[in-house]
Amino acid sequence: MLTIALVSIAGITCAVWLANKVLPFKFCPICAGVAGTWLWMLGLHQLGYQIDLVIVAMLMGGSVVGIAYQAEKKLPAAKLLLLWKALFIPAGFAAVYSLVSSQWAMAAASLALAFALSWAFFKSSETKQPAGKVEELKKKMENCC
């Protein structure tokens, strides 16, 4: 099962890398490879096929950490990074566990919490960004002439 998962990750990664050359938007190829693999494996498990859920859970956990890592790049305040990860990653792990164990109510609640945290952190950062841009433009204009 591990070999199948690794081949799937490599195949999906290559396909997305090639697709990125023609698409007007870009996807992280390895993120797509990992997420695509756990999605089809979890789907087959739900259909009754024998799938090693340890592999699925490991890949899903990697996706949670990857999402947190990518999202932290968008947060303007460095002091919020640890708080962001400390709240988002456990919510993501709870969602992963509940999806793997077919606990749908817990999955919905955990996903809702992860989305609410994302909204709260990024909504608050939206209001702070323009002021930073204004200050940046002021400095550029002062140094201009």
PyMOL commands that set and color helices and strands:
alter all, ss='L'
color gray80, all
select helices_A, chain A and resi 2-20+29-46+53-72+78-100+104-142
alter helices_A, ss='H'
color red, helices_A
deselect
rebuild
show_as cartoon
